Amino acid sequence: MSWNTYYVGDGTPREVKLPDPPPWRTFPRTSDQHVFQPPEGLTDAVNAALYLHRPLLITGSAGTGKSTVIEQVAAELKLGPVLRWHITSRSTLPDALYQYDALGHIHSLRLRQTLYEGRRTGRARSRGSARTERTPPVDDIASFLTLGPLGTALLPGERPRALLIDEIDKSDLDLPSDLLDVLERGEFRIPELVRHRVRSAPVREWGEDERTCTVPDGRVQCTRFPFIVMTSNGERDFPAPFLRRCIRYTMPTPTVDTLRDAVAAHLEQEVPDSGPVPDLIREFAARIARGDALAVDQLLNAVRLVSDPQAPSGTQRDRILDLLLRELSGG
């Protein structure tokens, strides 16, 4: 089956066997930690962050494996599933600590009160008297609280949790400074629980397994500082007080050898010494050395294309490679 048998563009419905995905695009997604190869100095930076209980700030261009580092560390050290906080310009520290559904809570209280009053009225009528039990409905505030990724990472435990704060350079200017106190003290308070009459409450943790934890007196305090990896594409500078609290590492510029190893690991096959694949790797490395903004996954897509014997050739192949290898800084 050739490349042109997928979408033809004539509007005619047809039965088509779609291609199998490349290894890095299978779903449900699996971690790339088993093929990640740490560059020189990265293991030292990780161990220093673990030893000193400090966050690790990794800077580098897109697609260099910054976010894969924590997956590999968490797997090797059995730290459990990685908690993820993907940063945008709208990200705030309170949302990362906990989330409170105030509207849902108010609606629930009103509904409970309405049902309670209805039961009181019904009992009073049946007894011919207004005297009945006066116990108000229980305020289940914990059902409307969920710890965020950072809040969950700060829960007490025998082993530290692993937390990825991805692309922190995309944040609002104040977020790195807002993080300072929490990262230094390793604790925070939930005001809604502090003011509540219930002294401890089971609160849902961040994640898909719906686990809950007991939060006493509205206070979350870690006993083991989490292993935190923050990634940055180098698009902005950070304040000195923030940098002082981090172990910093910069991913090296990919070379022909490192790109060759990455391609071989992802494709699960050896890269030949000559042919279209090594030529593509060399050209890709040369463009990065010239300062072009490119990501390694773009190279993987291009290699997948030129490695397929049924892929297009000639001018069509060149057009598609141009699409796959466009600079990320352009439109």
C-alpha positions as CSV (number, residue, x, y, z in Angstrom):
1,M,0.0,0.0,0.0
2,S,1.5,3.3,-1.1
3,W,1.5,6.7,0.6
4,N,-1.2,8.1,-1.8
5,T,-3.8,5.5,-0.9
6,Y,-4.8,7.3,2.4
7,Y,-6.3,10.6,1.6
8,V,-6.7,11.4,-2.2
9,G,-8.8,14.5,-2.1
10,D,-11.6,13.5,-4.5
11,G,-14.3,13.2,-1.9
12,T,-15.0,9.5,-2.7
13,P,-15.6,7.3,0.3
14,R,-13.4,4.2,0.3
15,E,-12.1,1.5,2.7
16,V,-8.5,2.4,3.7
17,K,-6.2,0.5,6.0
18,L,-4.5,3.3,7.9
19,P,-0.8,3.0,8.8
20,D,0.5,1.7,12.2
21,P,1.8,4.5,14.5
22,P,5.5,5.0,15.1
23,P,6.7,3.6,18.5
24,W,6.6,7.1,20.1
25,R,3.0,7.7,19.0
26,T,1.2,4.6,20.3
27,F,-1.7,5.0,22.7
28,P,-2.2,4.9,25.5
29,R,1.0,6.8,25.8
30,T,4.0,5.2,27.5
31,S,7.0,6.9,28.9
32,D,10.2,7.4,26.9
33,Q,12.3,7.0,30.0
34,H,13.6,3.5,28.9
35,V,15.2,5.1,25.7
36,F,16.3,8.4,27.3
37,Q,20.1,8.7,27.5
38,P,21.3,11.4,30.0
39,P,23.8,13.8,28.6
40,E,27.1,14.4,30.4
41,G,26.6,16.0,33.8
42,L,22.9,15.4,34.1
43,T,23.2,12.5,36.6
44,D,25.4,14.7,38.8
45,A,22.8,17.5,38.7
46,V,20.0,15.0,39.6
47,N,21.9,13.5,42.5
48,A,22.8,16.9,43.8
49,A,19.1,17.9,43.8
50,L,18.2,14.6,45.6
51,Y,21.0,15.0,48.1
52,L,20.3,18.6,48.9
53,H,16.5,18.3,48.7
54,R,16.4,21.2,46.2
55,P,14.4,21.6,43.0
56,L,16.2,20.9,39.7
57,L,15.8,23.5,37.0
58,I,16.6,22.1,33.5
59,T,17.0,24.5,30.6
60,G,17.2,23.5,27.0
61,S,15.5,23.7,23.6
62,A,12.3,21.8,22.8
63,G,12.5,18.1,22.4
64,T,15.8,17.5,24.2
65,G,14.3,15.2,26.8
66,K,13.9,17.7,29.7
67,S,10.6,16.4,30.9
68,T,11.7,12.7,30.4
69,V,14.4,13.1,33.1
70,I,11.9,13.0,36.0
71,E,10.2,9.9,34.5
72,Q,13.5,8.0,34.4
73,V,14.4,9.1,37.9
74,A,11.0,8.2,39.4
75,A,11.1,4.8,37.7
76,E,14.7,4.0,38.9
77,L,14.1,5.2,42.5
78,K,10.5,3.9,42.7
79,L,9.0,7.3,43.6
80,G,5.6,6.4,42.2
81,P,3.7,8.1,39.4
82,V,5.0,11.5,38.3
83,L,2.8,14.5,39.3
84,R,2.6,17.1,36.5
85,W,1.9,20.8,36.6
86,H,2.0,22.2,33.0
87,I,2.6,26.0,33.2
88,T,0.7,28.6,31.1
89,S,0.5,32.3,31.5
90,R,-2.7,31.8,33.6
91,S,-1.1,29.4,36.1
92,T,-1.2,30.4,39.7
93,L,0.3,29.0,42.9
94,P,-3.0,28.5,44.7
95,D,-4.3,26.3,41.8
96,A,-1.2,24.1,42.1
97,L,-1.7,23.8,45.9
98,Y,-5.4,23.0,46.0
99,Q,-8.7,23.7,44.3
100,Y,-12.0,24.6,46.0
101,D,-15.3,24.3,44.2
102,A,-17.0,27.1,46.1
103,L,-20.1,27.2,43.8
104,G,-20.6,23.5,44.1
105,H,-20.2,23.7,47.9
106,I,-22.9,26.5,48.2
107,H,-25.3,24.6,45.9
108,S,-24.8,21.4,48.1
109,L,-25.4,23.3,51.3
110,R,-28.6,24.9,49.9
111,L,-29.9,21.5,48.7
112,R,-29.1,19.8,52.0
113,Q,-30.8,22.7,53.9
114,T,-33.9,22.4,51.7
115,L,-34.1,18.7,52.2
116,Y,-33.6,19.1,56.0
117,E,-36.4,21.7,56.2
118,G,-38.7,19.5,54.2
119,R,-38.1,16.5,56.5
120,R,-38.7,18.7,59.6
121,T,-42.0,20.0,58.2
122,G,-43.2,16.5,57.2
123,R,-42.4,15.1,60.7
124,A,-44.1,18.0,62.4
125,R,-47.2,17.5,60.4
126,S,-47.3,13.8,61.1
127,R,-46.9,14.4,64.8
128,G,-49.2,17.3,65.0
129,S,-46.5,19.4,66.6
130,A,-43.6,21.6,65.5
131,R,-41.3,19.8,67.9
132,T,-38.8,17.5,66.0
133,E,-35.0,17.0,65.9
134,R,-33.1,20.1,65.2
135,T,-29.7,18.6,64.1
136,P,-28.6,20.5,61.0
137,P,-27.2,18.7,57.9
138,V,-23.5,18.0,58.0
139,D,-21.3,20.3,56.0
140,D,-19.2,18.0,53.9
141,I,-16.6,20.6,52.7
142,A,-13.9,18.0,52.0
143,S,-15.9,16.7,49.0
144,F,-15.3,20.1,47.3
145,L,-11.6,20.3,47.9
146,T,-8.9,18.7,45.7
147,L,-5.2,19.0,46.2
148,G,-3.3,20.3,43.1
149,P,-0.1,18.7,41.8
150,L,2.2,20.7,44.1
151,G,-0.1,20.3,47.1
152,T,-0.1,16.5,46.6
153,A,3.7,16.4,46.2
154,L,3.9,18.1,49.6
155,L,1.9,15.5,51.5
156,P,3.9,13.7,54.2
157,G,5.3,10.3,53.5
158,E,8.2,8.0,53.8
159,R,9.3,8.5,50.2
160,P,9.4,11.8,48.3
161,R,7.0,12.3,45.5
162,A,8.1,13.3,42.0
163,L,6.7,16.5,40.5
164,L,7.3,18.0,37.1
165,I,6.7,21.7,36.7
166,D,6.8,21.9,32.9
167,E,7.8,25.1,31.0
168,I,8.0,27.4,33.9
169,D,9.3,30.1,31.6
170,K,5.8,30.4,30.2
171,S,4.4,31.6,33.6
172,D,3.3,35.0,34.7
173,L,6.3,37.1,35.9
174,D,5.3,36.7,39.6
175,L,4.9,32.9,39.7
176,P,8.6,32.0,40.4
177,S,8.7,34.5,43.3
178,D,5.4,33.2,44.6
179,L,6.9,29.7,44.7
180,L,9.8,30.7,47.0
181,D,8.0,30.4,50.4
182,V,6.4,27.1,49.6
183,L,9.6,25.6,48.2
184,E,11.5,26.8,51.3
185,R,9.1,25.8,54.0
186,G,7.6,22.7,52.4
187,E,4.1,23.4,53.7
188,F,0.9,25.4,53.1
189,R,-2.5,25.9,54.6
190,I,-6.0,25.5,53.2
191,P,-7.9,28.5,54.7
192,E,-11.3,26.9,54.0
193,L,-10.3,24.0,56.3
194,V,-8.6,26.2,58.9
195,R,-11.8,28.1,59.4
196,H,-14.0,25.0,59.4
197,R,-15.2,23.4,62.6
198,V,-14.1,19.9,61.4
199,R,-10.4,19.6,62.6
200,S,-9.4,17.1,60.0
201,A,-10.9,16.1,56.6
202,P,-10.2,13.6,53.9
203,V,-9.2,15.5,50.8
204,R,-8.8,14.1,47.3
205,E,-5.2,13.9,45.9
206,W,-4.2,15.0,42.5
207,G,-4.3,12.2,40.0
208,E,-6.5,9.6,38.4
209,D,-6.8,7.1,41.2
210,E,-9.1,9.2,43.4
211,R,-7.0,8.7,46.5
212,T,-7.7,10.7,49.5
213,C,-5.5,11.9,52.4
214,T,-6.3,13.3,55.8
215,V,-5.4,17.0,56.2
216,P,-5.3,18.0,59.9
217,D,-6.2,21.5,60.9
218,G,-6.1,22.6,57.2
219,R,-2.3,22.2,57.1
220,V,-0.2,20.2,54.6
221,Q,3.4,19.7,55.5
222,C,5.9,17.4,53.8
223,T,8.2,15.1,55.8
224,R,10.3,14.4,52.7
225,F,10.9,17.2,50.3
226,P,9.6,16.1,46.8
227,F,11.9,15.6,43.9
228,I,10.9,18.6,41.7
229,V,12.1,19.1,38.1
230,M,11.3,22.4,36.5
231,T,11.8,22.8,32.8
232,S,12.5,25.9,30.8
233,N,13.0,26.6,27.1
234,G,15.2,29.5,28.0
235,E,12.7,32.1,26.9
236,R,13.1,34.4,30.0
237,D,15.3,35.1,32.9
238,F,14.4,34.2,36.5
239,P,15.0,36.3,39.7
240,A,18.1,35.5,41.7
241,P,16.3,34.4,44.9
242,F,14.5,31.8,42.8
243,L,17.7,30.6,41.1
244,R,19.5,30.4,44.4
245,R,17.1,27.8,45.6
246,C,17.5,25.6,42.5
247,I,20.1,23.2,41.2
248,R,20.5,24.3,37.6
249,Y,21.5,22.3,34.5
250,T,21.5,23.2,30.8
251,M,20.9,20.5,28.2
252,P,23.8,20.5,25.7
253,T,23.2,21.2,22.1
254,P,22.5,17.9,20.2
255,T,25.4,16.5,18.1
256,V,25.4,14.0,15.3
257,D,26.4,11.3,17.7
258,T,23.7,12.1,20.3
259,L,21.1,12.4,17.6
260,R,22.1,9.1,16.1
261,D,21.8,7.4,19.4
262,A,18.4,9.0,20.0
263,V,17.1,7.8,16.6
264,A,18.4,4.3,17.2
265,A,16.8,4.1,20.6
266,H,13.4,5.4,19.5
267,L,13.2,3.3,16.3
268,E,14.7,0.3,18.1
269,Q,17.1,-0.4,15.3
270,E,20.6,0.5,14.2
271,V,21.3,3.5,12.1
272,P,23.3,2.7,9.0
273,D,26.6,4.5,8.2
274,S,25.3,5.8,4.9
275,G,22.0,6.5,3.2
276,P,19.1,8.9,3.7
277,V,18.8,8.5,7.5
278,P,22.4,9.5,8.4
279,D,22.3,12.3,5.8
280,L,19.2,13.6,7.4
281,I,20.8,13.4,10.9
282,R,23.9,15.3,9.8
283,E,21.8,18.0,8.1
284,F,19.6,18.3,11.2
285,A,22.7,18.7,13.5
286,A,24.1,21.3,11.2
287,R,20.9,23.3,11.3
288,I,20.8,23.2,15.1
289,A,24.5,24.3,15.2
290,R,23.5,27.3,13.0
291,G,20.9,28.3,15.5
292,D,17.7,26.9,13.9
293,A,14.9,26.2,16.5
294,L,14.2,22.5,16.0
295,A,13.1,19.6,18.2
296,V,14.3,16.1,18.2
297,D,10.9,14.7,17.7
298,Q,10.8,16.5,14.3
299,L,13.9,14.5,13.4
300,L,12.2,11.3,14.5
301,N,9.2,12.0,12.3
302,A,11.4,12.8,9.3
303,V,13.5,9.6,9.8
304,R,10.3,7.6,10.0
305,L,9.3,9.0,6.7
306,V,12.5,8.4,4.8
307,S,12.9,4.9,6.3
308,D,9.5,3.6,5.0
309,P,9.9,2.0,1.6
310,Q,6.3,2.9,0.8
311,A,6.8,6.6,1.7
312,P,6.7,9.2,-1.1
313,S,9.8,10.0,-3.2
314,G,11.1,12.8,-5.3
315,T,9.6,16.2,-5.0
316,Q,6.7,15.0,-2.9
317,R,9.1,13.6,-0.4
318,D,11.0,16.9,-0.3
319,R,7.8,18.9,0.2
320,I,6.8,16.7,3.2
321,L,10.2,16.9,4.7
322,D,10.0,20.6,4.5
323,L,6.7,20.5,6.4
324,L,8.2,18.2,9.1
325,L,11.4,20.2,9.6
326,R,10.1,23.7,9.7
327,E,11.7,26.0,12.3
328,L,9.7,26.2,15.6
329,S,10.3,29.9,15.9
330,G,8.4,30.6,12.6
331,G,4.7,30.6,11.8
